Amino acid sequence: MSAERMSKATVDVLAADLELAFAFYCAASEVVDDFEDYGSHLVGTETSDHDERTPIGKLPTARNEIIDRLREPPA
């Protein structure tokens, strides 16, 4: 898939699901903020784990949902 086609497909997926777009943006933004504040040691849970409650844990979930939707054949 070309970069242009991938970009357009990603925009279509995110435009079709504003909650997914918001979740992806928020998780990515928190990861960037944490990286800027703490370097490569992103803040995790109280026990330093990185589970689905942490920004780094939320980001792959949203990203994987976008990937799954990109793989769906067009309607």
N, CA, C and O of each residue as an XYZ file, in Angstrom:
300
protein
N       0.853     -1.164      0.000
C       0.000      0.000      0.000
C       0.906      1.236      0.000
O       1.861      1.322      0.773
N       0.593      2.173     -0.867
C       1.386      3.398     -0.942
C       1.133      4.269      0.290
O       0.125      4.113      0.979
N       2.057      5.180      0.551
C       1.906      6.083      1.699
C       0.652      6.939      1.552
O      -0.058      7.181      2.528
N       0.382      7.395      0.335
C      -0.806      8.225      0.112
C      -2.084      7.428      0.375
O      -2.999      7.914      1.040
N      -2.141      6.217     -0.142
C      -3.326      5.376      0.054
C      -3.493      5.027      1.537
O      -4.609      5.046      2.057
N      -2.379      4.706      2.220
C      -2.421      4.385      3.641
C      -2.901      5.589      4.450
O      -3.701      5.440      5.373
N      -2.418      6.770      4.107
C      -2.840      7.979      4.811
C      -4.333      8.222      4.657
O      -5.026      8.508      5.633
N      -4.822      8.107      3.437
C      -6.251      8.315      3.193
C      -7.096      7.270      3.903
O      -8.143      7.597      4.462
N      -6.656      6.015      3.887
C      -7.398      4.945      4.559
C      -7.426      5.174      6.069
O      -8.452      4.953      6.712
N      -6.308      5.615      6.634
C      -6.244      5.882      8.073
C      -7.168      7.034      8.447
O      -7.873      6.959      9.453
N      -7.170      8.080      7.663
C      -8.074      9.213      7.903
C      -9.523      8.738      7.848
O     -10.333      9.134      8.687
N      -9.856      7.905      6.886
C     -11.222      7.395      6.777
C     -11.620      6.594      8.012
O     -12.728      6.751      8.524
N     -10.717      5.733      8.495
C     -11.005      4.924      9.687
C     -11.226      5.835     10.893
O     -12.193      5.656     11.634
N     -10.346      6.799     11.093
C     -10.460      7.674     12.254
C     -11.668      8.603     12.157
O     -12.309      8.890     13.168
N     -11.980      9.071     10.958
C     -13.142      9.941     10.777
C     -14.448      9.190     11.022
O     -15.448      9.783     11.428
N     -14.432      7.895     10.775
C     -15.635      7.085     10.966
C     -15.880      6.735     12.430
O     -16.988      6.337     12.788
N     -14.868      6.876     13.280
C     -15.014      6.531     14.703
C     -14.264      7.566     15.536
O     -13.072      7.422     15.808
N     -14.983      8.603     15.932
C     -14.350      9.693     16.659
C     -13.835      9.259     18.030
O     -12.843      9.806     18.512
N     -14.484      8.296     18.659
C     -13.999      7.800     19.954
C     -12.655      7.099     19.788
O     -11.760      7.279     20.613
N     -12.504      6.308     18.739
C     -11.225      5.655     18.458
C     -10.151      6.701     18.166
O      -9.034      6.597     18.672
N     -10.477      7.696     17.363
C      -9.517      8.757     17.052
C      -9.082      9.483     18.322
O      -7.899      9.771     18.503
N     -10.035      9.776     19.197
C      -9.732     10.473     20.444
C      -8.877      9.598     21.363
O      -7.916     10.083     21.960
N      -9.218      8.320     21.478
C      -8.454      7.396     22.323
C      -7.017      7.275     21.828
O      -6.074      7.285     22.620
N      -6.861      7.162     20.526
C      -5.529      7.044     19.937
C      -4.714      8.316     20.189
O      -3.554      8.246     20.594
N      -5.321      9.460     19.952
C      -4.627     10.729     20.160
C      -4.236     10.902     21.630
O      -3.102     11.276     21.930
N      -5.165     10.632     22.538
C      -4.881     10.819     23.964
C      -3.759      9.901     24.431
O      -2.858     10.339     25.146
N      -3.804      8.633     24.035
C      -2.755      7.696     24.441
C      -1.407      8.116     23.867
O      -0.401      8.115     24.575
N      -1.385      8.475     22.590
C      -0.128      8.898     21.963
C       0.400     10.166     22.622
O       1.602     10.288     22.857
N      -0.477     11.099     22.918
C      -0.072     12.345     23.552
C       0.513     12.097     24.937
O       1.525     12.699     25.296
N      -0.111     11.218     25.719
C       0.410     10.903     27.053
C       1.768     10.220     26.971
O       2.652     10.496     27.782
N       1.939      9.327     25.992
C       3.227      8.660     25.834
C       4.310      9.688     25.519
O       5.399      9.632     26.090
N       4.025     10.620     24.622
C       4.989     11.650     24.271
C       5.291     12.530     25.488
O       6.452     12.833     25.763
N       4.255     12.936     26.210
C       4.463     13.752     27.408
C       5.318     13.016     28.435
O       6.249     13.587     29.004
N       4.994     11.738     28.667
C       5.755     10.954     29.638
C       7.203     10.792     29.189
O       8.121     10.867     30.007
N       7.409     10.572     27.906
C       8.772     10.423     27.401
C       9.553     11.706     27.615
O      10.717     11.677     28.015
N       8.900     12.838     27.345
C       9.566     14.124     27.541
C       9.911     14.352     29.014
O      10.958     14.915     29.334
N       9.016     13.906     29.910
C       9.231     14.119     31.345
C      10.163     13.092     31.979
O      10.942     13.421     32.873
N      10.080     11.844     31.513
C      10.777     10.759     32.201
C      11.744      9.971     31.325
O      12.332      8.995     31.790
N      11.917     10.364     30.090
C      12.812      9.635     29.204
C      12.238      8.276     28.843
O      11.024      8.108     28.729
N      13.114      7.326     28.667
C      12.670      6.007     28.206
C      11.944      5.209     29.270
O      11.397      4.147     28.973
N      11.925      5.691     30.497
C      11.232      4.999     31.583
C       9.829      5.581     31.728
O       9.557      6.364     32.637
N       8.948      5.185     30.818
C       7.583      5.701     30.853
C       6.896      5.295     32.147
O       7.107      4.198     32.664
N       6.079      6.190     32.655
C       5.379      5.921     33.903
C       4.384      4.792     33.691
O       3.614      4.789     32.730
N       4.417      3.838     34.606
C       3.491      2.716     34.567
C       2.539      2.779     35.734
O       2.190      3.860     36.210
N       2.126      1.631     36.187
C       1.251      1.544     37.345
C       2.072      1.769     38.607
O       3.265      2.065     38.548
N       1.415      1.625     39.733
C       2.097      1.800     41.017
C       3.257      0.820     41.170
O       4.207      1.087     41.906
N       3.182     -0.312     40.477
C       4.232     -1.333     40.564
C       5.154     -1.315     39.341
O       5.877     -2.277     39.083
N       5.117     -0.220     38.601
C       5.947     -0.018     37.403
C       5.611     -0.969     36.257
O       6.434     -1.183     35.368
N       4.418     -1.536     36.275
C       3.960     -2.355     35.157
C       3.357     -1.439     34.093
O       2.993     -0.296     34.369
N       3.260     -1.954     32.899
C       2.622     -1.222     31.806
C       1.472     -2.069     31.291
O       1.643     -2.856     30.360
N       0.296     -1.909     31.898
C      -0.857     -2.689     31.490
C      -1.835     -1.806     30.728
O      -1.513     -0.670     30.382
N      -3.033     -2.331     30.468
C      -4.008     -1.617     29.641
C      -4.518     -0.328     30.279
O      -5.231      0.431     29.622
N      -4.176     -0.058     31.537
C      -4.588      1.188     32.189
C      -3.605      2.320     31.937
O      -3.939      3.483     32.165
N      -2.411      2.009     31.476
C      -1.377      3.022     31.277
C      -1.408      3.529     29.836
O      -1.883      2.820     28.949
N      -0.916      4.731     29.588
C      -0.899      5.251     28.221
C      -0.172      4.321     27.252
O      -0.646      4.091     26.139
N       0.967      3.791     27.666
C       1.713      2.906     26.763
C       0.946      1.611     26.526
O       1.128      0.967     25.493
N       0.100      1.225     27.460
C      -0.744      0.051     27.277
C      -1.970      0.332     26.424
O      -2.445     -0.552     25.712
N      -2.488      1.557     26.489
C      -3.669      1.940     25.698
C      -3.321      2.161     24.228
O      -4.137      1.903     23.344
N      -2.127      2.632     23.981
C      -1.733      2.979     22.617
C      -1.770      1.784     21.665
O      -2.330      1.914     20.576
N      -1.199      0.621     22.019
C      -1.274     -0.500     21.088
C      -2.701     -0.983     20.852
O      -3.024     -1.454     19.762
N      -3.555     -0.870     21.865
C      -4.949     -1.287     21.695
C      -5.629     -0.454     20.620
O      -6.281     -0.989     19.723
N      -5.471      0.867     20.721
C      -6.067      1.749     19.712
C      -5.418      1.538     18.354
O      -6.105      1.484     17.335
N      -4.085      1.416     18.338
C      -3.383      1.195     17.071
C      -3.821     -0.106     16.412
O      -4.024     -0.145     15.198
N      -3.970     -1.168     17.192
C      -4.380     -2.456     16.633
C      -5.800     -2.402     16.086
O      -6.107     -3.059     15.091
N      -6.667     -1.627     16.726
C      -8.026     -1.456     16.208
C      -7.984     -0.733     14.864
O      -8.717     -1.094     13.944
N      -7.140      0.272     14.746
C      -6.989      0.979     13.473
C      -6.466      0.019     12.407
O      -6.975      0.008     11.286
N      -5.467     -0.778     12.737
C      -4.910     -1.743     11.779
C      -5.976     -2.730     11.328
O      -6.089     -3.021     10.138
N      -6.758     -3.247     12.271
C      -7.825     -4.187     11.914
C      -8.810     -3.561     10.945
O      -9.235     -4.198      9.981
N      -9.168     -2.327     11.201
C     -10.133     -1.636     10.320
C      -9.521     -1.334      8.960
O     -10.226     -1.328      7.950
N      -8.236     -1.087      8.924
C      -7.569     -0.856      7.633
C      -7.542     -2.134      6.793
O      -7.525     -2.075      5.564
N      -7.537     -3.279      7.457
C      -7.524     -4.555      6.748
C      -8.885     -4.961      6.210
O      -8.982     -5.801      5.316
N      -9.943     -4.359      6.761
C     -11.301     -4.693      6.311
C     -11.467     -4.242      4.866
O     -11.002     -3.170      4.478
N     -12.134     -5.073      4.078
C     -12.376     -4.643      2.689
C     -13.323     -3.447      2.667
O     -14.210     -3.348      3.516
N     -13.148     -2.542      1.713
C     -14.054     -1.363      1.634
C     -15.483     -1.811      1.410
O     -15.743     -2.814      0.745
N     -16.408     -1.047      1.981
C     -17.837     -1.378      1.852
C     -18.388     -0.967      0.511
O     -19.571     -1.173      0.241
